[in-house]
């Protein structure tokens, strides 16, 4: 698999040892979650919006209402999308050295608004990334719903990845206290059935209970 891009925006300047260059590690970060933060300029001011995403080998897909101001930038205006996973809290001997173990990706690009079959396919990718098996189980969007939805594609061509793992870095600090990592993990809980339905929990949903996110 090819290396990640190396541009002025993606070049690792600080903590270079945490930088990753292989595109497979970008996909690992994207696979591990489903919420990103979308950074755009709206009416001359910055706006950062959390939203779900999906992706394939070439693009990241984000969606929202056609009335959403943050998604109205489907023209030549670039955006920055970030995905972050916190894996643990670093508790060092010195407060100055405290930090986190994490995996993160930053993706830069000019979004492209999708239409027709391409739009429907992107929505399928997004749905299956968020809730695998749901696209073939639930009702698919009709024309009216599709018309009310904006789907943007952001190329994965220009991206940066950083990962921090392991224990604290201050083993040489003379202050004699406990130091280590407090791990953090999110786990899917048992599904809660809508009182308005009489159906059993489908297998593709039931099997996710107890599995770890990320």
C-alpha positions in Angstrom: 0.0 0.0 0.0 1.2 3.5 -0.9 2.6 6.1 1.5 0.6 9.0 2.8 1.0 12.3 1.1 3.8 14.7 2.2 2.6 18.3 1.8 3.1 21.4 3.9 -0.2 20.7 5.6 0.5 17.0 6.3 4.2 17.1 7.1 5.0 16.1 10.7 6.8 19.0 12.4 6.5 18.2 16.1 6.6 14.7 17.7 7.8 13.2 14.4 8.3 9.9 16.1 4.5 9.7 16.4 3.9 10.3 12.8 2.9 7.5 10.5 3.5 7.4 6.7 1.8 4.2 5.5 -1.7 4.6 4.0 -2.8 1.4 5.7 -2.5 3.2 9.1 -4.9 5.9 7.9 -7.4 3.2 7.1 -6.9 1.6 10.5 -7.8 4.9 12.2 -10.8 5.4 10.0 -12.0 1.8 10.6 -11.8 2.2 14.4 -14.5 4.9 14.7 -17.4 6.5 12.9 -17.5 10.1 14.2 -15.3 12.8 12.7 -15.0 16.5 13.2 -15.5 18.6 10.1 -13.7 22.0 10.1 -15.0 24.5 7.6 -15.3 28.3 7.2 -18.9 29.5 7.2 -19.6 33.2 6.6 -16.0 34.0 7.2 -15.8 32.3 10.6 -14.5 28.8 11.5 -17.0 26.1 12.4 -16.2 22.6 13.6 -19.0 20.1 13.4 -19.1 16.5 14.7 -20.7 14.0 12.2 -20.7 10.4 11.3 -18.7 9.2 8.3 -18.0 6.3 6.0 -15.1 5.7 3.6 -13.6 3.6 0.8 -10.1 3.4 -0.6 -10.4 6.8 -2.2 -12.8 9.0 -0.3 -14.3 9.9 3.0 -18.1 10.4 2.9 -20.0 12.7 5.2 -23.7 13.5 5.1 -26.3 15.9 6.6 -29.3 18.0 5.7 -29.3 20.2 2.6 -30.1 23.0 5.0 -26.8 22.5 6.9 -24.5 25.5 6.6 -21.4 23.3 7.3 -22.2 21.1 4.3 -23.0 24.0 2.0 -19.3 24.3 1.1 -19.6 21.8 -1.8 -17.6 24.2 -4.0 -14.0 25.2 -4.2 -13.6 25.8 -0.4 -11.2 23.3 1.3 -12.1 21.6 4.6 -10.2 19.7 7.2 -11.7 16.5 8.7 -10.2 14.9 11.9 -10.8 11.6 13.5 -9.4 10.9 17.0 -9.3 7.9 19.3 -8.1 8.2 22.9 -6.7 4.9 24.1 -5.4 5.9 27.5 -4.4 8.6 29.9 -0.6 9.0 30.5 0.0 9.6 34.2 3.7 10.5 34.5 5.9 11.4 37.4 5.7 15.0 36.5 2.4 16.8 35.6 4.2 18.4 32.8 4.7 15.0 31.1 1.1 13.9 31.4 -0.6 13.2 28.1 -2.7 10.6 26.2 -2.1 7.6 24.1 -4.1 8.2 20.9 -4.6 7.5 17.2 -5.6 10.4 15.0 -6.0 11.4 11.3 -6.3 14.7 9.6 -7.7 14.8 6.1 -7.5 17.9 3.9 -9.4 18.4 0.7 -12.0 20.2 -1.4 -15.3 18.4 -0.9 -17.4 17.2 -3.9 -21.2 17.0 -3.6 -22.5 13.7 -4.9 -25.7 13.1 -6.9 -27.8 10.2 -8.1 -26.4 6.7 -8.0 -23.0 7.9 -6.6 -24.9 9.6 -3.8 -26.8 6.4 -3.0 -23.7 4.3 -3.0 -21.9 6.7 -0.7 -24.8 6.6 1.7 -24.7 2.8 1.6 -20.9 2.9 2.5 -21.6 5.3 5.3 -24.5 3.2 6.7 -22.5 0.0 6.6 -19.5 1.5 8.2 -21.6 2.9 11.1 -24.0 -0.1 11.5 -22.9 -3.2 9.4 -25.8 -5.1 8.1 -28.3 -2.3 8.4 -28.4 -1.3 4.8 -30.0 -4.6 3.7 -32.2 -4.8 6.8 -33.9 -1.4 7.1 -35.8 0.5 4.4 -33.6 2.4 2.1 -34.0 6.1 1.4 -36.6 7.2 -1.0 -36.3 10.1 -3.6 -37.7 12.7 -1.2 -35.3 11.7 1.6 -32.3 11.6 -0.8 -33.2 15.1 -2.1 -33.2 16.4 1.5 -29.7 14.9 2.1 -26.3 16.3 1.2 -23.5 13.8 0.7 -20.0 15.1 0.3 -16.9 13.2 -0.8 -13.5 14.3 0.5 -10.5 12.7 -1.2 -8.1 10.7 1.1 -5.2 11.8 -1.1 -3.9 14.4 1.4 -3.9 13.1 4.9 -1.7 12.9 8.0 -1.7 10.3 10.8 -0.2 10.3 14.3 -0.2 7.6 16.9 1.1 7.6 20.5 1.4 4.3 22.4 3.3 3.0 25.4 4.3 4.2 28.9 5.3 7.7 30.0 8.6 9.1 28.7 9.9 10.4 32.1 11.5 7.2 33.6 14.5 9.3 34.5 12.5 11.8 36.6 13.8 11.5 40.3 10.3 12.1 41.8 9.4 8.7 43.2 5.7 8.1 42.6 3.6 5.7 40.6 3.5 6.3 36.9 1.7 4.5 34.1 -1.2 4.4 31.7 -4.9 4.4 32.6 -6.4 2.6 29.5 -9.7 3.8 28.0 -12.0 1.6 25.9 -15.6 2.0 24.6 -17.8 -1.1 24.4 -21.1 -1.5 22.7 -23.8 -2.3 25.3 -26.9 -4.6 24.8 -29.4 -3.2 22.4 -32.5 -1.4 23.8 -35.6 -2.3 21.8 -38.0 0.4 20.7 -41.3 -0.1 22.6 -43.2 0.5 19.4 -41.8 -2.7 17.7 -42.6 -6.3 18.3 -39.6 -7.6 16.4 -36.6 -9.5 17.9 -33.2 -7.8 17.8 -31.7 -8.8 14.5 -28.5 -10.8 14.6 -26.2 -8.2 13.0 -27.2 -5.8 15.8 -27.2 -8.4 18.6 -23.7 -9.6 17.7 -22.2 -6.1 18.3 -23.2 -6.1 22.0 -20.1 -6.5 24.1 -17.7 -5.8 21.2 -15.1 -3.0 21.5 -15.4 0.2 19.5 -12.0 0.9 18.0 
